[in-house]
Amino acid sequence: MTKNKESPESPLSQYFHWRHVAPHSYELGWDVDKLASLAANRIDVLMVVAVTFDSPTNRTANFSQGAVVMEKVRPSTLYVARLDALKDKTKV
């Protein structure tokens, strides 16, 4: 996974963060307390390789867990990630 050094810091970075946890795994964590106003109960994450949009990786976690691990991430590869916070089946 490659970080895009050219883009400005996202306002979401105060709530979400990536952490390398294993050779091919990254953890997406979020601040449950700061995001409590969303009233979300689930987080869905989709990652795809940025250039080819292949090798999709999907993960779902309970919002209260505060983190989800994305596995089988290729080294030195740029990914596009989409995160959806949901309350039941509705995006918040």
SULJOJO-V597583 format. One line per field, one symbol per residue. burial: + if it has 9 or more other ideal C-beta (glycine too) atoms within 8 Angstrom, else -. Layout:
# SULJOJO-V597583
burial=???
This chain:
# SULJOJO-V597583
burial=+--------------+-+------++++++++--+--+-+++++++++++------+-+-+-+---++++--++--+++++-+-+++-----
